[in-house]
């Protein structure tokens, strides 16, 4: 049996998954946290806002134009228990959901429409991503994309 002793920072939370179906415990930082034998797992969640970089190399639009699309999104964890228990890695999952939704949106549109309606595409993408990551306890506040030919 190994014992873990860790000091939490002011923007960190430890979500402790207990045995026998008990609800998870939440330990807020700054303080020290230590494991016990009756706990199954301790998951550390960072509550600081994160900027995730999105890049998709080559997407073909509806009219056959190859575009490189990149961007960024700002997200933060609002429910540490959901972020720790509903998804393995909330940052990576948020990035993958965003890239998949972005590919889907770009493939449905003409390249000229994308350039002209970039703000509408960003708003639609933001709504799709927000709906997808809501159950993970993550809030996406801003999303920006850039197109390159």
KELUMVEX-953968 format. One record per residue (C-alpha): x, y, z; residue in three letters; residue number from 1. Coordinates in Angstrom, 2 decimals, always signed. Layout:
BEGIN
{nuvo {X, Y, Z}, 'ALA', NUM};
...
! end
This chain:
BEGIN
{nuvo {+0.00, +0.00, +0.00}, 'UNK', 1};
{nuvo {+1.40, +3.37, -0.98}, 'UNK', 2};
{nuvo {+0.61, +6.61, +0.76}, 'UNK', 3};
{nuvo {+0.43, +9.84, -1.18}, 'UNK', 4};
{nuvo {+0.92, +13.17, +0.51}, 'UNK', 5};
{nuvo {+0.51, +16.25, -1.66}, 'UNK', 6};
{nuvo {+0.17, +19.96, -1.09}, 'UNK', 7};
{nuvo {-2.61, +21.55, -3.10}, 'UNK', 8};
{nuvo {-2.19, +25.00, -4.59}, 'UNK', 9};
{nuvo {-4.81, +27.72, -4.16}, 'UNK', 10};
{nuvo {-6.40, +26.87, -7.55}, 'UNK', 11};
{nuvo {-6.33, +23.10, -7.16}, 'UNK', 12};
{nuvo {-8.91, +20.62, -5.95}, 'UNK', 13};
{nuvo {-8.51, +16.97, -5.01}, 'UNK', 14};
{nuvo {-11.52, +14.81, -5.86}, 'UNK', 15};
{nuvo {-11.38, +11.65, -3.77}, 'UNK', 16};
{nuvo {-13.29, +8.67, -5.15}, 'UNK', 17};
{nuvo {-14.24, +6.47, -2.23}, 'UNK', 18};
{nuvo {-14.97, +2.76, -2.01}, 'UNK', 19};
{nuvo {-18.38, +1.12, -1.56}, 'UNK', 20};
{nuvo {-20.32, +3.58, -3.75}, 'UNK', 21};
{nuvo {-19.91, +6.56, -1.44}, 'UNK', 22};
{nuvo {-20.06, +9.99, -3.08}, 'UNK', 23};
{nuvo {-16.74, +11.65, -3.96}, 'UNK', 24};
{nuvo {-15.11, +13.99, -1.46}, 'UNK', 25};
{nuvo {-13.78, +17.37, -2.56}, 'UNK', 26};
{nuvo {-10.74, +18.90, -0.87}, 'UNK', 27};
{nuvo {-10.04, +22.51, -1.83}, 'UNK', 28};
{nuvo {-6.57, +24.00, -1.77}, 'UNK', 29};
{nuvo {-4.40, +25.46, -0.42}, 'UNK', 30};
{nuvo {-3.80, +22.64, +2.02}, 'UNK', 31};
{nuvo {-2.18, +19.26, +2.27}, 'UNK', 32};
{nuvo {-4.05, +16.09, +1.35}, 'UNK', 33};
{nuvo {-3.12, +12.48, +2.09}, 'UNK', 34};
{nuvo {-4.55, +9.18, +0.88}, 'UNK', 35};
{nuvo {-6.01, +6.47, +3.05}, 'UNK', 36};
{nuvo {-6.59, +2.78, +2.41}, 'UNK', 37};
{nuvo {-10.36, +3.13, +2.06}, 'UNK', 38};
{nuvo {-10.11, +5.55, -0.87}, 'UNK', 39};
{nuvo {-10.01, +4.16, -4.37}, 'UNK', 40};
{nuvo {-8.53, +7.10, -6.24}, 'UNK', 41};
{nuvo {-7.50, +10.71, -5.80}, 'UNK', 42};
{nuvo {-7.83, +12.95, -8.88}, 'UNK', 43};
{nuvo {-6.33, +16.43, -8.96}, 'UNK', 44};
{nuvo {-8.20, +19.12, -10.90}, 'UNK', 45};
{nuvo {-6.78, +22.53, -11.77}, 'UNK', 46};
{nuvo {-9.39, +25.30, -11.52}, 'UNK', 47};
{nuvo {-7.35, +27.97, -13.33}, 'UNK', 48};
{nuvo {-8.70, +29.14, -16.69}, 'UNK', 49};
{nuvo {-7.03, +27.34, -19.59}, 'UNK', 50};
{nuvo {-6.35, +28.34, -23.17}, 'UNK', 51};
{nuvo {-6.49, +25.34, -25.49}, 'UNK', 52};
{nuvo {-4.98, +25.61, -28.97}, 'UNK', 53};
{nuvo {-6.95, +24.02, -31.78}, 'UNK', 54};
{nuvo {-5.38, +23.06, -35.10}, 'UNK', 55};
{nuvo {-6.63, +20.94, -37.94}, 'UNK', 56};
{nuvo {-4.16, +20.52, -40.75}, 'UNK', 57};
{nuvo {-6.17, +20.11, -43.93}, 'UNK', 58};
{nuvo {-9.95, +20.34, -44.17}, 'UNK', 59};
{nuvo {-11.75, +20.18, -47.50}, 'UNK', 60};
{nuvo {-14.71, +22.55, -47.82}, 'UNK', 61};
{nuvo {-17.93, +21.80, -49.68}, 'UNK', 62};
{nuvo {-16.51, +23.36, -52.87}, 'UNK', 63};
{nuvo {-13.27, +21.35, -52.69}, 'UNK', 64};
{nuvo {-10.91, +24.02, -51.30}, 'UNK', 65};
{nuvo {-8.27, +22.78, -48.85}, 'UNK', 66};
{nuvo {-8.05, +24.97, -45.75}, 'UNK', 67};
{nuvo {-5.82, +24.96, -42.73}, 'UNK', 68};
{nuvo {-7.83, +25.98, -39.70}, 'UNK', 69};
{nuvo {-6.43, +26.87, -36.30}, 'UNK', 70};
{nuvo {-7.71, +28.67, -33.27}, 'UNK', 71};
{nuvo {-7.99, +28.76, -29.53}, 'UNK', 72};
{nuvo {-10.61, +28.46, -26.87}, 'UNK', 73};
{nuvo {-10.77, +29.57, -23.27}, 'UNK', 74};
{nuvo {-12.22, +27.10, -20.80}, 'UNK', 75};
{nuvo {-12.33, +26.49, -17.08}, 'UNK', 76};
{nuvo {-13.60, +23.81, -14.75}, 'UNK', 77};
{nuvo {-16.78, +24.80, -12.91}, 'UNK', 78};
{nuvo {-17.56, +21.39, -11.40}, 'UNK', 79};
{nuvo {-14.45, +19.51, -10.24}, 'UNK', 80};
{nuvo {-16.38, +16.33, -9.41}, 'UNK', 81};
{nuvo {-17.84, +16.11, -12.93}, 'UNK', 82};
{nuvo {-14.46, +16.95, -14.52}, 'UNK', 83};
{nuvo {-12.80, +14.20, -12.50}, 'UNK', 84};
{nuvo {-15.42, +11.47, -12.76}, 'UNK', 85};
{nuvo {-17.24, +11.93, -16.10}, 'UNK', 86};
{nuvo {-14.22, +12.12, -18.43}, 'UNK', 87};
{nuvo {-10.63, +10.88, -18.27}, 'UNK', 88};
{nuvo {-8.89, +14.13, -19.35}, 'UNK', 89};
{nuvo {-11.22, +17.10, -19.70}, 'UNK', 90};
{nuvo {-8.67, +19.29, -21.52}, 'UNK', 91};
{nuvo {-7.86, +16.72, -24.19}, 'UNK', 92};
{nuvo {-11.51, +15.74, -24.59}, 'UNK', 93};
{nuvo {-12.55, +19.40, -24.99}, 'UNK', 94};
{nuvo {-9.86, +19.90, -27.62}, 'UNK', 95};
{nuvo {-10.96, +16.78, -29.54}, 'UNK', 96};
{nuvo {-14.65, +17.72, -29.43}, 'UNK', 97};
{nuvo {-13.80, +21.19, -30.73}, 'UNK', 98};
{nuvo {-11.66, +19.87, -33.58}, 'UNK', 99};
{nuvo {-14.33, +17.37, -34.63}, 'UNK', 100};
{nuvo {-17.09, +19.99, -34.57}, 'UNK', 101};
{nuvo {-14.84, +22.40, -36.50}, 'UNK', 102};
{nuvo {-14.15, +19.80, -39.21}, 'UNK', 103};
{nuvo {-17.85, +19.09, -39.47}, 'UNK', 104};
{nuvo {-18.78, +22.77, -39.82}, 'UNK', 105};
{nuvo {-16.08, +23.52, -42.40}, 'UNK', 106};
{nuvo {-16.99, +20.48, -44.53}, 'UNK', 107};
{nuvo {-20.62, +21.66, -44.76}, 'UNK', 108};
{nuvo {-19.83, +25.15, -46.08}, 'UNK', 109};
{nuvo {-18.35, +26.81, -49.14}, 'UNK', 110};
{nuvo {-14.98, +28.48, -48.69}, 'UNK', 111};
{nuvo {-16.35, +31.92, -49.61}, 'UNK', 112};
{nuvo {-19.13, +31.54, -47.04}, 'UNK', 113};
{nuvo {-16.60, +30.64, -44.36}, 'UNK', 114};
{nuvo {-14.61, +33.80, -44.93}, 'UNK', 115};
{nuvo {-17.67, +36.04, -45.06}, 'UNK', 116};
{nuvo {-19.49, +34.46, -42.12}, 'UNK', 117};
{nuvo {-16.60, +33.67, -39.80}, 'UNK', 118};
{nuvo {-18.25, +35.19, -36.72}, 'UNK', 119};
{nuvo {-21.43, +33.14, -37.29}, 'UNK', 120};
{nuvo {-19.35, +29.97, -37.70}, 'UNK', 121};
{nuvo {-17.50, +30.77, -34.46}, 'UNK', 122};
{nuvo {-20.79, +31.33, -32.62}, 'UNK', 123};
{nuvo {-22.26, +28.06, -33.92}, 'UNK', 124};
{nuvo {-19.08, +26.18, -33.03}, 'UNK', 125};
{nuvo {-19.05, +27.71, -29.54}, 'UNK', 126};
{nuvo {-22.65, +26.59, -28.94}, 'UNK', 127};
{nuvo {-21.88, +23.04, -30.10}, 'UNK', 128};
{nuvo {-18.79, +22.79, -27.89}, 'UNK', 129};
{nuvo {-20.57, +24.26, -24.86}, 'UNK', 130};
{nuvo {-23.37, +21.72, -25.19}, 'UNK', 131};
{nuvo {-20.90, +18.84, -25.54}, 'UNK', 132};
{nuvo {-18.65, +19.69, -22.56}, 'UNK', 133};
{nuvo {-21.34, +20.85, -20.13}, 'UNK', 134};
{nuvo {-21.72, +17.36, -18.60}, 'UNK', 135};
{nuvo {-17.95, +17.28, -17.94}, 'UNK', 136};
{nuvo {-18.13, +20.29, -15.61}, 'UNK', 137};
{nuvo {-16.25, +22.50, -18.08}, 'UNK', 138};
{nuvo {-17.34, +25.96, -19.17}, 'UNK', 139};
{nuvo {-16.10, +27.34, -22.51}, 'UNK', 140};
{nuvo {-16.12, +31.13, -22.48}, 'UNK', 141};
{nuvo {-14.53, +32.15, -25.77}, 'UNK', 142};
{nuvo {-13.56, +30.54, -29.06}, 'UNK', 143};
{nuvo {-11.61, +32.06, -31.97}, 'UNK', 144};
{nuvo {-10.71, +30.44, -35.28}, 'UNK', 145};
{nuvo {-8.42, +31.51, -38.13}, 'UNK', 146};
{nuvo {-8.45, +30.27, -41.70}, 'UNK', 147};
{nuvo {-5.38, +29.77, -43.92}, 'UNK', 148};
{nuvo {-5.30, +28.59, -47.52}, 'UNK', 149};
! end
